[in-house]
Amino acid sequence: MSKQNILKVALDVPLDSVFDYLDGGNTVAVGQRVVVQFGRRMQVGVVVQLANHSDVPADKLKPILQAFGQEPPLDAESFALLKFCADYYQYPFGQALLSALPTRLRQTQPAISRKQFAYALTVTGREVGIEAVAAKKAIQRRLLAALSDNTELSESALNEISSGWRKAMQGLVELGLVSAREILAGLAASIRREAVQPELNTEQAMAVQSILETSRKFKPWLLHGITGSGKTEVYIRLLQAILADNDGQALVLVPEINLTPQLESRFRSRLPDFPMVSLHSNLSESERLQNWRLAQSGQARIIIGTRLAVFTPMPKLKLVIVDEEHDGSYKQQDGMRYHARDVAMVRAQRGKLPIVLGSATPALETWHNATAADAKVRKFGLLTLTNRAVSKAELPNIRCIDVIKSPLQDGLSPILIAAMRDRLAKGEQSLLFINRRGYSPVLLCSACNWIAPCSRCSAKLVVHLRQGRLRCHHCGHEERITRQCPSCGNQDLHATGHGTQRLEETLAAQFPQARILRVDRDSTRRKNALADMLEAVHADEVDILVGTQMLAKGHDFPNLTLVGVIDTDSALFSPDFRAAERLFAQLMQVAGRAGRADKAGEVLIQTAFPDHALFNALRTQDYTAYARTLLQERQMTQFPPYIFMALLRAEATDFRQVQQFLQLAADNARGISEEVMVYDPVRPTMERLKGMERGQLLLQADSRLQLQMLLRNWVPQLRTSKLAAKVRWAVDVDPLEF
């Protein structure tokens, strides 16, 4: 067939191909969204090519049903990046492309952003002022004060004042003190505050200068700075310099949603002239669409986001920053299993622009790329910040409490209790870190040692005492707390071990006058709950914080001087070869919360192994020495970064089908390449998850090229296998979890 009206359309289907359609008389460009009939369903697709020939017979070709011609098309750079990722991570291109779009752009109806409003004082509001509202209504009074200093404020500006502004503002509108005006969704200037620009120390100034000298070419930089060393200030100076001279854009990636608002707030106060948007999963669908479009149009100059933001179209991108680059949250664990840090590196390389990776505890792969003796491997520039940015702030004193010699009382050692009592007397804050939410990790029978299991997973149910429930933190299954052992009939069942809820209860009994705040996934389910909690901490309305890893990084609490680490010993002897690296990073991060201002900080770690090499390195806070030791171990045992891995995961309700599929996959892989080590199929640590029996197959190669060549031939074979249709399977390139 030879016509000019054939469209190659990528669809969100698990097939590694594009599909031919007729344009149906529509004028369509490459990158345009279209609606097509696919089987019995209507689907949104993206046009990836215009063609004059199709291998499909003319009478079989269908026309597209609709073209969204009024929308700007996806750019060629985004296509190329997503095609590279689909090929590298062995994922269908159509699914990769569509999953990178906001949800509204994957729906068949036109994508419309939500309404937005701007607010201003009425004549009455200006006359009566702040005194019209009771003193106890603090948020309303702050809103009135801000409105009196500004003619009009947008929703984004009000978000900077308080996360709970909407309810308070509705009350002011009902009182007739404030009027609301509908506006077009777009960017608004930040509220101008008198933000002090601190003087850079020598190391910070050198870091900024070095990066700016390479601002017009691709250059990866590792910014290795101890906690509190002022990495964020370096980011701000880079953004000021690179965005000042042109209409460029910058992408700033953060690992978790809870780090986005505080970084955005700091950037807005220091960089008010550069329009800024955020992209993360806590946004509503319309907010995400609006911010994505502002980035795509070039109107937003700074884009702050979590891992998916790495695919955001930005036509004028000049700088990429990856904060806390070591964090495992950058790795997607379902769908296309990409690593946002690595994709950001590819994007910077293709755009010929600098990329800055910031961390106090860099990933060993990154550290290897910055410090290797072999110049061919040492591709990153290394910039170090060894001093805390606040002149009087010093690194905290880290001590281990031997729990064998100092027995615990309800999970707390006498030494830690005394240290907390001392901080309460001084009016200072304490943080207790325990990476286990719930009340207790297990429900145990004292007679037969039965432990409440999850019926759908190879895991134990966690006790949530206040709700009277047992919950699985892997699959979400829950049930009532049983009063009698189903194995032996014994009624003496014990909630054993400590979680955040039990620790909170213990502290309330130990310190009845203290204001205690628990911060974990259970207590922060409400939108803006975390922001409100952090605001209370900064306002000194909290004496003791109890939290999980949500509090371990990125937060700056000037009055927090004590950190207690409750239970980390299980990670010291984990079968996961990355466990020691993760634990060291986590403890360094949580230790960095103490003593960030002019008050001395102290970190107390409860452990039965105080002389372990990890704790010895932690006491001296010598990441460099510990990283060197871990890299030597990795080289001897042949683990990344010295080799390259891919993992084939499979699951089904019948494990025999998993075995058959993985054995076929192993045989096929061995037949394709003798250069890649193909291990025998095994069961993972979590053998059953969400009712599915699981297995996995590990591939290992000396070079990335060898591994990719095998995958390129092997994965298409798996897709056509009859056994593949009986199991759920996925390939994970450069896996972080096994």
N, C-alpha and C positions, 0 to 999 in steps of 0.2 A: 504494500500500500504506500503511495507516495503523495502525501498531502502535508500542508504546513500547520495543521491544527491538532497535532497529537501532543498530549501532556504526559510527562512521566511524573507520577504522583507518589510521594512517600506517605504511608499510612501507619497508624499505631497498631500493627499486627505482628505476631511473632514469626514473620517470614523475612528472610534476608533478600528482599527484592523490592523494586518499585513497580508501579502498576500503570498501564496505559489507559488513558481516557481521551475522548474528544473534547475540544474546548466548548462545544455547544454554542458557538457564536459569540462567546465572551472574549474580551481582550484580557489576557492573563499574562503576568510576568513571572519569571523564575523567583521563587521565594514567597509567592502569594498563597494565602490560605484559600482552599476550595472545599466544597461539600460534594461528596460522591456517594453513589450506591455501591456498597461492597457486600456481596451476598444479599442477605435480607435486611441489612442495616444501613443506615446513613452514617457516614463518618467524615470527620474533618481530615483533610490531608494537606500537604504542602507540595507545591509544584517545584520539582528539582531540575527539570530539563524540558525544553521545547524541542520537539522532533518532527521530522517529516516522514518517518517510517516506523511501523510497528510490526512485530512478528505475530501479533494477534490478528486473526482474520477480521476483515472490515465489518462483517455483520455481527461480530461478537463485541466490538468496542462500544462502550456506553459513553454518553456525554456527561460532563460534570453537571451537577444540579444547581450549583451556585458558586460565584466567585466573589470574594470580599475585596473588590477592587479599590475601595476607599481607604484601605489600610496600607501602610508602608510595608513592602515585602521584606522578608528576612535577607540579610546581606550575605555576600559570598564568603566573607571571613568566618561567619558563624557556621555556614554549611561545611566549610573545609575543616573547621575544628571538630564539629560533631561527627563528620565522616571519619576523621582520624581516630576519634575515641571509639566509635562503633567498631572499627577494624581492630584496634589495639585490644579493646576489652571484650571482643568477640560477642557483639550484641547487634541485633537487627537495626539497620540504619533508620528505618521509619520510626521504630519505637524510641530510639535515642533522640531523634529530632523532635518528635512530638512531646516527649517527656520533659524536654528543656523549656517548653513554652508554659506560660501561666495557664491555670486551669480554664479560665474563660476563653482562651484562644484554642482550646481543644474541644470546645462545644460547638454544635452546629448552628446555634443562633448567633447573631452579631454580638460582638464583645463591647459592652458599654460599662464605663466606669461609674462608680456610685456618685451620688450628689455630695457636694461639699458646701460648707457654709463659712462665712466670715462674721465675726461678732464685733459690735461697737456699743459703747455706752449710749443710752437714750438721754434726752434732756434731763429727765428726772434723775437718772443714774449719775449724771455729772453734778447735779445740784446737791444730792444727798451724800454722795461719796461712799467711802468705805464704812462709815459709821452706821449705814442703813442695815448692816448685817451684824448679827450677834458675834461676839469675839470667839465663841467656840466653833463657829463655822469657818475654819481656817482656810480651806480651799477657796470658798467663795470670796473671802477677803483678799486672798492673793490674786484671784482673777480680776476683781475690781481694781486693785492697785495696778496691775499690768495694763488693763484697758485705759486707765486714766493717763498712762504714760505713752499710749499708742492710739492713733486714730482708729485703727481696726486691727483685729488679730485673726489669723487663719487657724485651722484645726492643727496643722503641724506646729505652729508657734505655741498653741495652748498645750500641746503634748509635752512641750519642754517645761511647762510650769508644774503640771501634775498629770499623772496617768489617769486620775479619777475626775478629770475636769468636766466630762460630759454631764453627769448627774448634777454636779454643782451649778453648771451653766444653765441647765434647764430650769433650775429653781430661780436663778436671776432673771431669766427671760419671763417666767411666770409672774415675778414681782414687778415687771415693767422697768427694770433697771438696765437691761441689755436688750438689744435688738439683733436678730439674725438675718443675714442676707445670703441667698444662694449664689455661689460663684462657680465658674468653670474649674474643673479639677486641674491643678497645675502646681507649680512651685511657688512658694512664698519665702520671703526673706526671713532669716532667723531673728529672734529677738536680740538686739545688740546689748551685750553686757560688757562691763568694764573687766575684761579678762586680762590678767597679768601675764605677760610673756616672760617666762623665766630665762635666766641667762644659762646658755649651754655650758656644760663642763668640757674639758679638752677632748675627751673621748667622744662625746655626743657631736661636737663640732666637726671632728675628723670624720665621723661616720657620715654626717650630712654632706660634707664636702666631697668625700670619695664617691658617694652615689650620684651626686649631681654632675660630677665629671664624666659619668657614663650615661647621662640622661637621654642621649640620642642614639643609643645602640642597645642590643640585648646584652645584659649582664646580670647574672644571678648573684645576690648578696645574702649572706647569712649574717643577721644582726644578733649576735649572741650576747645577751645582757642578763645579769643577775636580776632576780625579782626586785622591782622598785628602782631599777637603774635608769628609767626614763626613756624606754623604747617608744612609748606613745608620743613623747615630745619630739623624737626624731621623725616619726611619721608625719606629725603636724608640720614641721619645718620643710620636709620634702614636698608635701602637698602645697604649701604656701609658695614654694619656689617654682615647682614644675607647672602649676596651674596659673600662675600670675602672668606669664609672658605670652600665653596663647589661649585658645578656647578648648584646651584639652580636657580629658576626663581621667579619673583615677578609680581603680577598683580595689577595695579593701575587704579582704575575706577574714571572717572570724569563725571559730569552730562551732559555737553554740549560740542559740537565740538569746540566752540571758546575758551575753556579753555585748549584744548589739546596741541596746538603748543607752548604756552608760558611755560607750565609745562615741555613739552618735551625738549624745549631749555634749561631750567634751569637744568634739569636732565643730559642732554648731557654735559653741561659745567662742572658739578660737578662729574659726574660718567662716564668718557670717556672710562673706561676699561670694561664696561658692555654693550654688544650689545643691542640695544633698538629698538622697533618698536611701531607704533601706529595703532589703529584700530578704524575707525569711518566712517560715511557715506560720508564724503567729499573726501575720497580716490576714485580713479578709481577702477573698478572691478579687474583689474590685480594687482594694488598695494595692495588692500585688500587681494587678494589671496596669493600674495607673503609674506606679513607680517604674515598672518594666518599660512602659512606653516612653516615659520621660528619659530613661537611660538610652533607649533606642534612638530617640530623636536628637540626643546630644544636649538637651536642656539641663539635665542633671549632670553636674560636674563631678560629684563624688558619690560613688555607689558603695554602700556598706552592706555586706550580706553573708549568709552562710553558704555551704558548699555549692548549692545549685546556682547561685549568683555568678559562678565562674563562666557560665554559658550566656550571660546577658549580653545582647548586642550593644556595643559601645563604639560608635564610628570614630571617636577622637581619643581613643585610649592612649595614655602616655606613661602610666605607672601602675604597677600591680604590687600590693602589699598583702602578705599572708601572715596574720598575727597568730601566735601560738602554733607555729607550723607543724610541731610534733604531734598535735592532738589527733587521736584516732577518729574523732567525729568528722574529719574531712573525707573519710573513706565511706562511700555509699555501700550499704550492706544488702541491698536488693535491687532488682532491675539491672541497669547497667552499673556494674560495680567499679566505678571510677574513683580516683583519688583526686580531690579538688586541688591539692597542692601541686600534683604532677601535671594536671591539666592546665593550671595557671602558668606553669613553667613553659609548656608547649605554646600557650597563647602568647606569652611574652616573647618567646623566641621567634614566632611567626610575625609578630608585630614590631620586632626589632626595638624593644623597650626594656628598661630595667625592671627587675622584680626583687623585692626585699622579703626575706623569710625571717621572721622574728621569733625568738624563743629563749627562755632561760635554760631549757633542757632540750636541745635540738634532737630530732629523730636521728638515730645512728646512721641511717643512709645519708641524711643531709650533712651530718658532721664529717662523714667519710669523704663526701664530695668537696668539702671545704678544707680538709686538713691532710688528705692522702699525700704520701711522699712522692708518688708517681704523678707527674704534672699532667699526664693524659687523663687521669681520674679526677684530679683536683680542678674542678670546673667552676667552683664558686669562690667569690671573694669573701674573706672573713673579717668582720668588724666586731670588736668586743667592747662591752661596757662593764667594767669591773667595780664601779662605785655606785652607791645609791644616789639618786638624783637630788633628794632633799639633803642638804649639806650636813645636818646633824644626825640624819638617820643612819643607823648601823645595821648590819646583818644580825638576825636574831641568834641567841645562844641556843643550840640544839643539844638536848640531853635525852638519853634513853633510860627509861625506868624498868628495871628488871622485875617482872611481875612474879618471878619465882621467889625472890627475896622480899618483895613488897606486895603481899597478897591483895587481891582486888576486893572492894566492898561494892557489890552491885555494879560491877564493871569498871569501877574507878579506884585508882590507887590512892593511898593516903597522901602521897607527895603531890599528886595532881589536885586533889581536893584542897589541900593547904594553899597551893599556888592560886587557885581560883578564889578562895576566901580572901587572900591578900589583894587580888585585883579588885574585888568588890569593895574592899575597904578604901582603896585608892580612887574609886570611881572610874576604873578602867574596864575595858571589855575583854571577854574571853571567847574563844571559838573552840568547840569540840568537834572533831572531824571523825565521822564513822561512815564508811561507804556501804551502809546497809540500811535501807528504809524499812518501815514496818515496826512492830513491837519486838518480835523475836524471830530469828531465822528458822526455828523448827519447833514442832510440838512433839514432845518425847514421852513415851511410856516408861515409868521408872521400874516396872516389873519385867517386861520382855524386850525393852529397847526399841519397840516399834516407833517409827517416825512418820508423821503424816505425809504421804506422797501425793504428787500431782498425778491424776489418772491419765493425763494426756502427754506428760513430759517425763524425762528422766531427771526429775528435780523434786525438791521438797517444798511443801507449802509453807508460806511465811505467815506468822501469826499477826493479825491486825486486831488487837484486843478491844479497842474502843468501838469498833464496828462489829465485833463478835464474829469475825470472818477469818477464814484461812484463804490465802491468795497465792497464786503462782505468778511470779514476776516475769515469767518467760512467755506464757501463753494467755494470761488473763483469767484463767479458770479460778472460780472461787466457790466456797461452800461454808456452811456454818461450822463453828468450832465444835468438834465432837466432845462429849463429856465422858465417853467411855472408850477404852482401847478396843478397836474392832478385832484385834488379834487374840487378846487374852481376857478381855472383859474388865481389866483394871480401871478404876476411876481416878487414879492418881496420875494425871497427865500434867507435864510441866512445859511451860514456854521457856525454852532453853536458848541462851545466848542473848545478845543485845542488838537492837535496831534503834533507829532515831527516836521512835515513839517511846520505847522503854527508857532510853537515856534521858529524854525530856522529863519523864515521870520521876526518875531517880533524882535528877537535879532539883526538881520542884520540892521534893521531900528534904533534900540536903540543904537547899538554900531557899527557904520559903519567901524571903523578902525580895529575891532577885527577879528581874524581868527576863524571862526566857523565851527565845524565839526559835522554832524549828523550821528549817528550810530544806525541803526535799521535794520529790516529784508529787507526793500526796498533798502537801500543804500549799503547793503553788499551781494547782490545776486551774484556778480562776484566772481569767485574763488580767494582766497587770498586777497579779498578786506579788510576784517577785519584786517588781519595781517598787511597790508600796513597802515591802519588807526592807529592802535596801535603804529606802528613804528613812525608815524608822531607825535603822542602825546608825546612819549618818547623823541623825538628829539626837543621838545618845538616848534613845528611848528603849534601848535593849542593853542588858548587862551580859547575858550569856547567849551565844549563838550555838545551835546544834545543827550540823548540816552534813550533807553528802558532798560528792565532787562538784555539785553546782556552785559551791562556795570556794572551791580550791584555787580558782585562777581568775585573774583580771580585776578583782575587786580591791578597792583601796579604802581601808577603814583606819583613819588616823589614830583613833583612841583604842584600837585593838592591840593588846600587848602580850597576850598569852594564847598559844595554840596547843591543844591537847589532841594527840592522835590515839584513838582508842584501840583499834584492832586491825593490824595489817599483816600479821604473821602468815596467814594462809597463802599470800602471794609470794612469799619468799621461796617456797618449794613447789611452785606450779610447774606442770609439764610444758607449758607454753614458753617457748624460748624468748619471747618478748616480755615476759612478766616482770623480770627485774628492771628492764628499761622503763616500763610503764610505771612501776611502783616508785622508782627513784624520781621520775618526773613529777608524779602526783604529790609525793611528799615534799619535794623542793617547792612546788607551787603552793601547797597549803602552808608550808613554813614561811613563805614569802608574804603571807597576810599579816604577820606579826611585826610590830616595830617599824612601820613605814614612815612615821613622822619623827618627832624629836624624842619620843619615849622608847626606852629600850624594850626589845621584844624577846620572848622566850618560847621555845618549842619543846614540849615534853611528849615523848613517844613511848607508849606502853608496849613492851615486847618481852617474849621469853628468850629472845636471841639477841641480846644487846651488843654482842661482839661480831655479829654478822658483817661481812665486807660492805654490804650496802649501807648499813648504818654508820660504819666508820667513814665512808665517803661522804655521807650526808652531814655528819658532824662538822667536817671541814668544809662542806659545801663546795667540794672540788669536782665539778662536773667533768672537767677535762681529763682528769686522772681516771675517773670511773668509766668514762666513755672509751678511753684507751684500753682498759681491762676488758670491757664487754666486746669491743671490736676484735681483740686478740682471741677471745673465746669463739666468736662467730667465725673467724677465719679458720681456726683449728677444726671446728665442727661443721664447716661448710654450710653456713646460713647466710641470708642476706645481710649486708649488701654485696657479699662475695660471690653469690650465685643468684639465679633468678627462678621464681616459682610461679606455677599456676595450679589451681585446685579445682577439680571437678566435683561438685556436690550433687547428690541425688537423694530423693526421698519418695516414699510411697507408703500406702497402708500395709503392704505386704513386703517384708524385707527381702524375700527371695527375688522379687523383680528388681530391687535395687542392686543386689549382688550380680545378677545376670547382666544388667546394663553396664555396671562398672567394670566387670570382667571383660566384656566385649570392648569397652572403651580402652582398657589397658592393652589388650591384644592388638587393637588397631593402631594405637600410639607406638607400640614397640615395632610394628611393621613399617611405620612411616620413617622413623628416625632412630639411629643407634647412638646419636650424640646426646639425646635427652634421656635422663634417668626417669624411668616410669616405675613408681613404687606399687606394691600390691594394694588393692582396695582395703580400707579399714573403716571401722565405725568411729565417729568423732566422740569427744568427751560427753556431749549431750546426745545420746544415742536416739532418743525419741523426743520430738518437739511438736506440739500442737497436734498430737495424734498421728504423726507421720514418722515412720522408721527411716533412719538416715544412714548414709554411707558417703565416703569420699575417696578420691584418688589424687595423689600428689605427683606433679611433674616438676623436675628440677633440671636446670641447664646452666652451663658455665657462661653463656652469653645470652643477652636479650634476643639477638637475631635468631639464634638456634631455636629458642622457645617459640618465637613468633612464627617462624617458618613451619614448625610442626603444627601449631594451633591453626594456621591458615588452611592446612589440608585436613586436619583432624576434625574440627568442629563441624564443617559441612557434612562429613560422613555421619557424625552423631545425629545431626538433624534429620537425616533420611532413614535412620535406623528404626525398625518396627518396635524394638525394645524401648526406644526413647519416648514413644507415645504412651507408655505404661507408667512412666515415672515423671516427677517434676525435677528438672535438672538445670544447673547453671554453671558457667565457667567463671572463676574468679582469678583474674590476672593480678599478680603482686598482692596476694591475700595478707590480711593482718590477723585474721582469726582462723583457728583450725578446729 
